[in-house]
Amino acid sequence: MNEKVEIEVFRRRLTIEMEGLNPLEINALAQKVHDRMMEISEQNNKIADSSKLAILAALHFAAELQQARDARSTEQAALERKVEELSLSLRASLSHVPKK
């Protein structure tokens, strides 16, 4: 069962539950969201609406997640190519070994 955790993000208190995360992890994530909202707020003095800031923060996190997924996909494809190259090299080497 998930534990309810009270957090504060951008001067708003919430009590939440998040599956698979402990209270320390939830608080760390809440702090990251708060920090990102503060950063956006400082860069865009015109935005006072916390809902808009929250949406912008969510979009920033979503973009970071997409970039990480894309990078992982690229790395995975490179690893698969390397494994295939090594496999072909090994097969070629083994085909030249005399049979006993």
SVG drawing of the C-alpha trace seen along z (x, -y; Angstrom):
<svg xmlns="http://www.w3.org/2000/svg" viewBox="-4 -40 47 75">
<polyline fill="none" stroke="black" stroke-width="0.4" points="0.0,0.0 1.3,-3.5 1.9,-5.9 0.4,-9.4 3.0,-12.2 2.5,-15.8 4.5,-18.0 4.8,-21.6 5.4,-22.9 5.5,-26.6 3.7,-27.5 1.0,-24.9 0.5,-22.0 -0.7,-18.7 -1.1,-15.3 -0.3,-12.6 0.4,-8.9 2.6,-7.6 2.9,-4.0 6.4,-2.5 8.0,-5.6 8.8,-6.1 8.2,-9.4 11.9,-10.4 11.7,-9.9 8.4,-11.7 9.7,-14.7 12.8,-14.8 10.6,-14.8 8.4,-17.6 11.6,-19.6 12.7,-19.2 9.3,-20.4 9.4,-23.3 12.9,-24.2 11.9,-24.0 8.9,-26.2 11.0,-28.7 13.5,-28.7 10.8,-29.3 9.2,-32.0 12.6,-33.8 13.2,-33.6 9.6,-34.7 8.6,-37.4 5.4,-37.9 4.0,-34.5 2.4,-34.7 -0.1,-31.9 1.2,-28.8 -0.9,-26.6 0.8,-27.9 4.2,-27.5 3.3,-23.9 2.3,-23.2 5.6,-24.7 7.6,-22.7 5.7,-19.5 6.6,-20.3 10.2,-20.8 10.3,-17.4 8.5,-15.7 11.0,-17.1 13.9,-15.9 12.3,-12.5 11.8,-12.3 15.4,-13.3 16.6,-10.6 14.4,-8.0 15.7,-9.1 19.3,-8.9 18.7,-5.4 17.1,-4.2 20.2,-5.5 22.5,-3.8 20.5,-0.6 20.7,-0.6 24.5,-1.2 25.0,1.7 22.9,4.0 25.0,3.1 28.2,3.7 26.9,7.1 26.0,8.1 29.5,7.0 31.2,9.0 29.0,12.0 29.9,11.9 33.5,11.5 33.4,14.4 31.6,16.6 34.2,15.7 37.0,16.5 35.5,19.8 34.8,20.8 38.6,20.7 39.5,23.0 40.4,26.5 38.2,29.3 39.8,32.1"/>
</svg>
